[in-house]
Structures are given as C-alpha cells and as structure tokens.
C-alpha cells in the first residue's frame, strides 16, 4: 500500500495558474483512474485516510482545486463549471482520458458538473455529501457570501485569536456530541483563512454557489442523465453541513443510484470510516460497468428529459425517507 506520508505534491501550470496535486498508484494507463475532488476550504489532504488504500487498485489523482491548498489563488473563475473545465485540462495534460470522479461537498458539485460537461470522459460518479441536491446548507457557509466576510475573517485569523479559536474548535470536536462532530476539520479550514488570497478565493467560490437563502446551483434538473452513468452517493447520518436528507433526494431523482448512509459519521465519511468508505467504493466500481458515451443516446436523453416533472420528484423525495 502507498504510504501517504511519502506522497510528493506535484505542480503543473495550466492556463497560467499553478495547480498542485498528488498522484498515487499504478502508472497511467495500467489501471482504472480515480479523480478525488475535495470540498470547500479543504485540499488533497482530506483524502489521506483513503488515498493509499485506493491506490492499491487505481491510479489516483487528488488535486488542490484552484484557490485551495497549494494551488494558485488568482482572481479567476471559481464557478463549478470553471472547476470542471480545469479538471478536464489537468487530466488531459496528465494523459488521462477517463476517470471515475469522486467528489466531496463542493467537490461533489464539481463532479456532477464534470460528468454533465464531459460525459465522454466520465466512467462513474461517486458523490460524498455533495452540494447541489437542495438549498439547505450550514449558516457558516452562507455567512461567507455576506459583505464584510473578508475583513471580519481577517481579524479572526490574527495570530493570537486564530490559535485560541483553532484550539477551541479542536477541543469541542472531542466532546463526542453530534453537533461538534466535524469541528476538527473546520479548525483546519479556519487555519487556511489566515491567507488573504485564500479568503478571497473562498468568498468567490461560495458566492457562485450559495446566497443567504442557501444553495443556488442544483443538479436536480439534470439528474435524469445519470441513467447513462453509474452513480454512488455516500452520506453521514450526523452531517451538520449539508443535511443527510439530501440523500433521499438523490435516491428519488436518480433511481439507479446506489446510496450508502454511514452511521456515526459527519460531513467527512471518508475520514470517519475510511475502511468502510474504501470498501463501498471498491464494491461499486467492481459491480458496475464504466459508462460508455454515445452521442445519439445522450441526445435522446436530452430530448426526452426526466420521466416525471422535477417539482413532483422533489415532493416525493421529501416525503419518502430512505430505508
């Protein structure tokens, strides 16, 4: 198994902006490829609990999205469509034609957009507590879209304040309460906000997908396209960032999708239960055939649209819980 402590962060410049990523597992072309997309304010390190195990069977690419981690943080396009384009171009430079795309939170929204924009390059989708399945999202993320976020967070990340705040979040995360389940990860995100470039980038990202009322971007109206692509949805029962009830929406609007809800898990099920997560992903890949893109079939799906109106699907999804 690949030792994650030995992974080297590689860098490549695409469109004039440096992209950081790690690559693990067999050489390109000798094993199926998996693209791991992290969530808002995170970076490739969120995948370290599972990356080495996945690299036993797959060529794994885990980038830092633009504006995150060690990648550049320019004034740029931070929409999910822009991120999907960036991932296509990174894969092209690396010589990877097709991937199973795995996205967590914001990365889940990017994964859906990638599959929609580039179905010919997507074999499967794995969505981990993804955005894009309903408006509800934690007030902490909605607050990032408000005027003054940059200045307020600048004050809250001054050295003494930041150290106290980070220590407090980590202490609360050890309380065992469901409401504090993910605060250890929140502490890492808080730490990253000390960089004003990162704060500006995150604010651009959030304003592209969230307003004060919640999530703006949705995959619900295009979920019927998953008829042509295997999809797995993984969620944690104690998720306080994006509610687990959105998994019910996924099950309803994409009836062919596999849905796994992990108990005693928050917004980061791949970190809470890495062994279980890897098994679920391995079983999904082994039990499904990679999608094969046919322009005629895609055209027919677009022409026919969903079997039921989207509003009716959502009403049913909210009324019928997952078993």
Buried (B, 14 or more C-beta within 10 A) or exposed (E): EBEBEEBEBBEBEBEEBBBBBBBBBBEBEEBBBBBBBBBBBBBBBBBBBBBBBBBBBBBBBBBBBBBBBBBBBBEBBBBBBBBBBBBBBBBEEBEBEBBBBBBBBBBBBBBBBBBBBBBEBBBBBBBBBBBBBBEEBBEEBBBBBEEEBBEEBEEEBEEEEBEEBBEEBBEBBEEEEEEBBBBBBBBBBBBBBBEEEBBBBBBBBBBBBBEEEBBBBBBBEBBBBBBBBBBBBBBBBBBBBBBBBBBBBBBBBBEEBBBBBBEEBBBBBBBBBBEBBBEBBBEBBEEBEBBEBEEEEBEEBEEEEBEBEBEEBBEBBEEEEBE
